[in-house]
Amino acid sequence: MSILHNFPLIAAFISIFVAQFIKIPMHLITKRTLKIGLGFSTGGMPSSGIDQLKYLQARYSELSLVYF
């Protein structure tokens, strides 16, 4: 099997890239600061993701319909 045809490996790399990329706009929305270095750092997801969602829920009343 060629490495380029290995679907689980490709899916894993795509999911890592997406998870790293999502940290940047989430930090920008919640903290109002742009921190590009988060895309290359470890941690920050997924455990703090729920904290950021709770912050957004408390900040914007229209999100109060979502319960965590």
Biopython code that builds the backbone (N, CA, C, O; Angstrom):
import numpy as np
from Bio.PDB.StructureBuilder import StructureBuilder

atoms = [
    (1, "MET", "N", (0.845, -1.180, 0.000)),
    (1, "MET", "CA", (0.000, 0.000, 0.000)),
    (1, "MET", "C", (0.890, 1.243, 0.000)),
    (1, "MET", "O", (1.795, 1.372, 0.825)),
    (2, "SER", "N", (0.629, 2.125, -0.906)),
    (2, "SER", "CA", (1.382, 3.372, -0.991)),
    (2, "SER", "C", (0.973, 4.299, 0.146)),
    (2, "SER", "O", (-0.179, 4.293, 0.580)),
    (3, "ILE", "N", (1.910, 5.084, 0.618)),
    (3, "ILE", "CA", (1.613, 6.009, 1.716)),
    (3, "ILE", "C", (0.582, 7.058, 1.299)),
    (3, "ILE", "O", (-0.161, 7.561, 2.142)),
    (4, "LEU", "N", (0.532, 7.391, 0.012)),
    (4, "LEU", "CA", (-0.447, 8.369, -0.465)),
    (4, "LEU", "C", (-1.851, 7.795, -0.575)),
    (4, "LEU", "O", (-2.816, 8.548, -0.711)),
    (5, "HIS", "N", (-1.981, 6.481, -0.519)),
    (5, "HIS", "CA", (-3.284, 5.831, -0.580)),
    (5, "HIS", "C", (-3.710, 5.269, 0.775)),
    (5, "HIS", "O", (-4.673, 4.507, 0.857)),
    (6, "ASN", "N", (-3.013, 5.635, 1.811)),
    (6, "ASN", "CA", (-3.324, 5.171, 3.155)),
    (6, "ASN", "C", (-4.333, 6.142, 3.780)),
    (6, "ASN", "O", (-3.945, 7.150, 4.371)),
    (7, "PHE", "N", (-5.630, 5.835, 3.646)),
    (7, "PHE", "CA", (-6.689, 6.741, 4.092)),
    (7, "PHE", "C", (-6.620, 7.060, 5.583)),
    (7, "PHE", "O", (-6.752, 8.233, 5.934)),
    (8, "PRO", "N", (-6.422, 6.089, 6.489)),
    (8, "PRO", "CA", (-6.362, 6.438, 7.915)),
    (8, "PRO", "C", (-5.224, 7.409, 8.239)),
    (8, "PRO", "O", (-5.386, 8.296, 9.077)),
    (9, "LEU", "N", (-4.101, 7.247, 7.594)),
    (9, "LEU", "CA", (-2.982, 8.153, 7.832)),
    (9, "LEU", "C", (-3.295, 9.562, 7.329)),
    (9, "LEU", "O", (-3.018, 10.546, 8.015)),
    (10, "ILE", "N", (-3.868, 9.656, 6.139)),
    (10, "ILE", "CA", (-4.236, 10.957, 5.575)),
    (10, "ILE", "C", (-5.294, 11.631, 6.464)),
    (10, "ILE", "O", (-5.206, 12.830, 6.731)),
    (11, "ALA", "N", (-6.286, 10.865, 6.916)),
    (11, "ALA", "CA", (-7.334, 11.414, 7.786)),
    (11, "ALA", "C", (-6.748, 11.908, 9.107)),
    (11, "ALA", "O", (-7.173, 12.942, 9.622)),
    (12, "ALA", "N", (-5.783, 11.187, 9.655)),
    (12, "ALA", "CA", (-5.148, 11.604, 10.903)),
    (12, "ALA", "C", (-4.402, 12.917, 10.720)),
    (12, "ALA", "O", (-4.509, 13.810, 11.562)),
    (13, "PHE", "N", (-3.652, 13.048, 9.639)),
    (13, "PHE", "CA", (-2.911, 14.285, 9.395)),
    (13, "PHE", "C", (-3.852, 15.465, 9.155)),
    (13, "PHE", "O", (-3.581, 16.573, 9.617)),
    (14, "ILE", "N", (-4.936, 15.242, 8.448)),
    (14, "ILE", "CA", (-5.905, 16.318, 8.208)),
    (14, "ILE", "C", (-6.555, 16.745, 9.520)),
    (14, "ILE", "O", (-6.743, 17.939, 9.757)),
    (15, "SER", "N", (-6.899, 15.784, 10.371)),
    (15, "SER", "CA", (-7.542, 16.130, 11.643)),
    (15, "SER", "C", (-6.581, 16.882, 12.561)),
    (15, "SER", "O", (-7.006, 17.783, 13.284)),
    (16, "ILE", "N", (-5.306, 16.531, 12.547)),
    (16, "ILE", "CA", (-4.320, 17.266, 13.343)),
    (16, "ILE", "C", (-4.221, 18.707, 12.849)),
    (16, "ILE", "O", (-4.203, 19.642, 13.649)),
    (17, "PHE", "N", (-4.157, 18.883, 11.532)),
    (17, "PHE", "CA", (-4.054, 20.222, 10.958)),
    (17, "PHE", "C", (-5.287, 21.056, 11.310)),
    (17, "PHE", "O", (-5.157, 22.219, 11.693)),
    (18, "VAL", "N", (-6.467, 20.479, 11.185)),
    (18, "VAL", "CA", (-7.706, 21.209, 11.489)),
    (18, "VAL", "C", (-7.756, 21.597, 12.970)),
    (18, "VAL", "O", (-8.126, 22.722, 13.304)),
    (19, "ALA", "N", (-7.383, 20.668, 13.858)),
    (19, "ALA", "CA", (-7.402, 20.959, 15.295)),
    (19, "ALA", "C", (-6.431, 22.081, 15.640)),
    (19, "ALA", "O", (-6.751, 22.945, 16.456)),
    (20, "GLN", "N", (-5.263, 22.078, 15.036)),
    (20, "GLN", "CA", (-4.291, 23.133, 15.294)),
    (20, "GLN", "C", (-4.780, 24.471, 14.737)),
    (20, "GLN", "O", (-4.583, 25.511, 15.365)),
    (21, "PHE", "N", (-5.408, 24.452, 13.579)),
    (21, "PHE", "CA", (-5.882, 25.685, 12.959)),
    (21, "PHE", "C", (-7.045, 26.300, 13.741)),
    (21, "PHE", "O", (-7.130, 27.523, 13.851)),
    (22, "ILE", "N", (-7.930, 25.480, 14.280)),
    (22, "ILE", "CA", (-9.123, 25.969, 14.979)),
    (22, "ILE", "C", (-8.746, 26.721, 16.262)),
    (22, "ILE", "O", (-9.483, 27.604, 16.702)),
    (23, "LYS", "N", (-7.610, 26.377, 16.855)),
    (23, "LYS", "CA", (-7.215, 27.049, 18.094)),
    (23, "LYS", "C", (-7.003, 28.547, 17.891)),
    (23, "LYS", "O", (-7.262, 29.336, 18.799)),
    (24, "ILE", "N", (-6.535, 28.944, 16.713)),
    (24, "ILE", "CA", (-6.226, 30.359, 16.472)),
    (24, "ILE", "C", (-7.486, 31.227, 16.478)),
    (24, "ILE", "O", (-7.532, 32.198, 17.233)),
    (25, "PRO", "N", (-8.524, 30.921, 15.665)),
    (25, "PRO", "CA", (-9.719, 31.778, 15.721)),
    (25, "PRO", "C", (-10.482, 31.681, 17.041)),
    (25, "PRO", "O", (-11.100, 32.657, 17.465)),
    (26, "MET", "N", (-10.448, 30.513, 17.699)),
    (26, "MET", "CA", (-11.125, 30.408, 19.002)),
    (26, "MET", "C", (-10.465, 31.327, 20.023)),
    (26, "MET", "O", (-11.148, 31.973, 20.816)),
    (27, "HIS", "N", (-9.144, 31.384, 20.001)),
    (27, "HIS", "CA", (-8.437, 32.277, 20.919)),
    (27, "HIS", "C", (-8.706, 33.734, 20.562)),
    (27, "HIS", "O", (-8.847, 34.576, 21.448)),
    (28, "LEU", "N", (-8.777, 34.031, 19.280)),
    (28, "LEU", "CA", (-9.055, 35.393, 18.832)),
    (28, "LEU", "C", (-10.443, 35.850, 19.279)),
    (28, "LEU", "O", (-10.612, 36.996, 19.696)),
    (29, "ILE", "N", (-11.425, 34.975, 19.198)),
    (29, "ILE", "CA", (-12.795, 35.321, 19.593)),
    (29, "ILE", "C", (-12.907, 35.481, 21.102)),
    (29, "ILE", "O", (-13.537, 36.427, 21.575)),
    (30, "THR", "N", (-12.310, 34.576, 21.863)),
    (30, "THR", "CA", (-12.493, 34.601, 23.312)),
    (30, "THR", "C", (-11.578, 35.588, 24.018)),
    (30, "THR", "O", (-11.995, 36.222, 24.988)),
    (31, "LYS", "N", (-10.347, 35.734, 23.559)),
    (31, "LYS", "CA", (-9.388, 36.591, 24.258)),
    (31, "LYS", "C", (-9.138, 37.926, 23.554)),
    (31, "LYS", "O", (-8.502, 38.815, 24.120)),
    (32, "ARG", "N", (-9.636, 38.068, 22.322)),
    (32, "ARG", "CA", (-9.475, 39.296, 21.538)),
    (32, "ARG", "C", (-8.011, 39.615, 21.227)),
    (32, "ARG", "O", (-7.651, 40.780, 21.054)),
    (33, "THR", "N", (-7.173, 38.584, 21.159)),
    (33, "THR", "CA", (-5.782, 38.763, 20.759)),
    (33, "THR", "C", (-5.431, 37.704, 19.727)),
    (33, "THR", "O", (-5.858, 36.554, 19.835)),
    (34, "LEU", "N", (-4.656, 38.091, 18.732)),
    (34, "LEU", "CA", (-4.227, 37.164, 17.694)),
    (34, "LEU", "C", (-2.917, 36.535, 18.118)),
    (34, "LEU", "O", (-1.937, 37.231, 18.383)),
    (35, "LYS", "N", (-2.906, 35.219, 18.179)),
    (35, "LYS", "CA", (-1.729, 34.487, 18.627)),
    (35, "LYS", "C", (-1.468, 33.350, 17.635)),
    (35, "LYS", "O", (-1.956, 32.233, 17.811)),
    (36, "ILE", "N", (-0.695, 33.652, 16.598)),
    (36, "ILE", "CA", (-0.414, 32.677, 15.537)),
    (36, "ILE", "C", (0.352, 31.474, 16.076)),
    (36, "ILE", "O", (0.207, 30.366, 15.559)),
    (37, "GLY", "N", (1.155, 31.679, 17.096)),
    (37, "GLY", "CA", (1.960, 30.607, 17.667)),
    (37, "GLY", "C", (1.147, 29.439, 18.209)),
    (37, "GLY", "O", (1.685, 28.345, 18.381)),
    (38, "LEU", "N", (-0.135, 29.648, 18.478)),
    (38, "LEU", "CA", (-0.979, 28.553, 18.963)),
    (38, "LEU", "C", (-1.083, 27.430, 17.939)),
    (38, "LEU", "O", (-1.273, 26.269, 18.303)),
    (39, "GLY", "N", (-0.958, 27.772, 16.662)),
    (39, "GLY", "CA", (-1.036, 26.751, 15.619)),
    (39, "GLY", "C", (0.128, 25.779, 15.646)),
    (39, "GLY", "O", (0.061, 24.701, 15.057)),
    (40, "PHE", "N", (1.198, 26.164, 16.334)),
    (40, "PHE", "CA", (2.387, 25.318, 16.396)),
    (40, "PHE", "C", (2.684, 24.823, 17.802)),
    (40, "PHE", "O", (3.706, 24.177, 18.033)),
    (41, "SER", "N", (1.799, 25.123, 18.739)),
    (41, "SER", "CA", (2.014, 24.716, 20.123)),
    (41, "SER", "C", (1.180, 23.487, 20.470)),
    (41, "SER", "O", (0.210, 23.161, 19.786)),
    (42, "THR", "N", (1.573, 22.823, 21.533)),
    (42, "THR", "CA", (0.804, 21.669, 22.005)),
    (42, "THR", "C", (-0.204, 22.150, 23.041)),
    (42, "THR", "O", (-0.057, 23.227, 23.617)),
    (43, "GLY", "N", (-1.215, 21.343, 23.263)),
    (43, "GLY", "CA", (-2.230, 21.679, 24.260)),
    (43, "GLY", "C", (-3.263, 22.648, 23.730)),
    (43, "GLY", "O", (-3.248, 23.024, 22.558)),
    (44, "GLY", "N", (-4.158, 23.044, 24.612)),
    (44, "GLY", "CA", (-5.184, 23.996, 24.227)),
    (44, "GLY", "C", (-6.442, 23.348, 23.699)),
    (44, "GLY", "O", (-7.480, 24.006, 23.617)),
    (45, "MET", "N", (-6.385, 22.097, 23.343)),
    (45, "MET", "CA", (-7.538, 21.375, 22.826)),
    (45, "MET", "C", (-7.485, 19.945, 23.332)),
    (45, "MET", "O", (-6.381, 19.458, 23.575)),
    (46, "PRO", "N", (-8.542, 19.268, 23.503)),
    (46, "PRO", "CA", (-9.926, 19.698, 23.438)),
    (46, "PRO", "C", (-10.462, 20.162, 24.780)),
    (46, "PRO", "O", (-11.552, 20.731, 24.840)),
    (47, "SER", "N", (-9.717, 19.933, 25.866)),
    (47, "SER", "CA", (-10.272, 20.224, 27.186)),
    (47, "SER", "C", (-10.595, 21.698, 27.368)),
    (47, "SER", "O", (-11.609, 22.026, 27.984)),
    (48, "SER", "N", (-9.762, 22.598, 26.851)),
    (48, "SER", "CA", (-10.060, 24.014, 27.018)),
    (48, "SER", "C", (-11.099, 24.488, 26.013)),
    (48, "SER", "O", (-11.641, 25.584, 26.159)),
    (49, "GLY", "N", (-11.383, 23.691, 25.007)),
    (49, "GLY", "CA", (-12.396, 24.066, 24.027)),
    (49, "GLY", "C", (-13.763, 24.216, 24.663)),
    (49, "GLY", "O", (-14.514, 25.123, 24.303)),
    (50, "ILE", "N", (-14.099, 23.346, 25.600)),
    (50, "ILE", "CA", (-15.393, 23.442, 26.268)),
    (50, "ILE", "C", (-15.440, 24.684, 27.153)),
    (50, "ILE", "O", (-16.495, 25.300, 27.301)),
    (51, "ASP", "N", (-14.300, 25.056, 27.742)),
    (51, "ASP", "CA", (-14.262, 26.281, 28.534)),
    (51, "ASP", "C", (-14.490, 27.501, 27.659)),
    (51, "ASP", "O", (-15.169, 28.440, 28.073)),
    (52, "GLN", "N", (-13.934, 27.500, 26.461)),
    (52, "GLN", "CA", (-14.141, 28.619, 25.555)),
    (52, "GLN", "C", (-15.593, 28.691, 25.100)),
    (52, "GLN", "O", (-16.139, 29.783, 24.941)),
    (53, "LEU", "N", (-16.222, 27.541, 24.891)),
    (53, "LEU", "CA", (-17.634, 27.543, 24.519)),
    (53, "LEU", "C", (-18.505, 28.058, 25.663)),
    (53, "LEU", "O", (-19.482, 28.769, 25.428)),
    (54, "LYS", "N", (-18.157, 27.706, 26.889)),
    (54, "LYS", "CA", (-18.905, 28.217, 28.040)),
    (54, "LYS", "C", (-18.730, 29.728, 28.172)),
    (54, "LYS", "O", (-19.668, 30.435, 28.541)),
    (55, "TYR", "N", (-17.536, 30.218, 27.872)),
    (55, "TYR", "CA", (-17.298, 31.658, 27.895)),
    (55, "TYR", "C", (-18.185, 32.354, 26.870)),
    (55, "TYR", "O", (-18.808, 33.372, 27.171)),
    (56, "LEU", "N", (-18.242, 31.810, 25.668)),
    (56, "LEU", "CA", (-19.076, 32.398, 24.620)),
    (56, "LEU", "C", (-20.548, 32.341, 25.000)),
    (56, "LEU", "O", (-21.306, 33.270, 24.718)),
    (57, "GLN", "N", (-20.948, 31.252, 25.639)),
    (57, "GLN", "CA", (-22.340, 31.118, 26.055)),
    (57, "GLN", "C", (-22.690, 32.189, 27.094)),
    (57, "GLN", "O", (-23.769, 32.779, 27.043)),
    (58, "ALA", "N", (-21.784, 32.431, 28.023)),
    (58, "ALA", "CA", (-22.048, 33.437, 29.054)),
    (58, "ALA", "C", (-22.021, 34.847, 28.472)),
    (58, "ALA", "O", (-22.735, 35.730, 28.948)),
    (59, "ARG", "N", (-21.213, 35.059, 27.461)),
    (59, "ARG", "CA", (-21.057, 36.407, 26.888)),
    (59, "ARG", "C", (-22.224, 36.796, 25.994)),
    (59, "ARG", "O", (-22.656, 37.949, 26.005)),
    (60, "TYR", "N", (-22.733, 35.857, 25.228)),
    (60, "TYR", "CA", (-23.792, 36.161, 24.261)),
    (60, "TYR", "C", (-25.069, 35.427, 24.669)),
    (60, "TYR", "O", (-25.090, 34.198, 24.728)),
    (61, "SER", "N", (-26.105, 36.163, 24.942)),
    (61, "SER", "CA", (-27.337, 35.572, 25.473)),
    (61, "SER", "C", (-28.013, 34.624, 24.487)),
    (61, "SER", "O", (-28.700, 33.697, 24.914)),
    (62, "GLU", "N", (-27.840, 34.830, 23.168)),
    (62, "GLU", "CA", (-28.506, 33.951, 22.210)),
    (62, "GLU", "C", (-27.926, 32.533, 22.229)),
    (62, "GLU", "O", (-28.535, 31.608, 21.690)),
    (63, "LEU", "N", (-26.756, 32.358, 22.843)),
    (63, "LEU", "CA", (-26.186, 31.019, 22.979)),
    (63, "LEU", "C", (-26.655, 30.325, 24.254)),
    (63, "LEU", "O", (-26.240, 29.201, 24.537)),
    (64, "SER", "N", (-27.512, 30.984, 25.019)),
    (64, "SER", "CA", (-27.940, 30.412, 26.298)),
    (64, "SER", "C", (-28.843, 29.191, 26.107)),
    (64, "SER", "O", (-29.142, 28.495, 27.078)),
    (65, "LEU", "N", (-29.275, 28.920, 24.893)),
    (65, "LEU", "CA", (-30.088, 27.742, 24.641)),
    (65, "LEU", "C", (-29.242, 26.473, 24.587)),
    (65, "LEU", "O", (-29.789, 25.371, 24.624)),
    (66, "VAL", "N", (-27.931, 26.607, 24.501)),
    (66, "VAL", "CA", (-27.035, 25.461, 24.420)),
    (66, "VAL", "C", (-26.530, 25.157, 25.826)),
    (66, "VAL", "O", (-26.006, 26.036, 26.510)),
    (67, "TYR", "N", (-26.691, 23.916, 26.248)),
    (67, "TYR", "CA", (-26.259, 23.513, 27.583)),
    (67, "TYR", "C", (-25.104, 22.534, 27.484)),
    (67, "TYR", "O", (-25.098, 21.651, 26.626)),
    (68, "PHE", "N", (-24.126, 22.695, 28.367)),
    (68, "PHE", "CA", (-22.964, 21.803, 28.396)),
    (68, "PHE", "C", (-22.923, 21.052, 29.687)),
    (68, "PHE", "O", (-22.017, 20.248, 29.905)),
]
sb = StructureBuilder()
sb.init_structure("model")
sb.init_model(0)
sb.init_chain("A")
sb.init_seg("    ")
for serial, (resi, resn, name, xyz) in enumerate(atoms, 1):
    if name == "N":
        sb.init_residue(resn, " ", resi, " ")
    sb.init_atom(name, np.array(xyz, "f"), 0.0, 1.0, " ", f" {name:<3s}", serial, name[0])
structure = sb.get_structure()
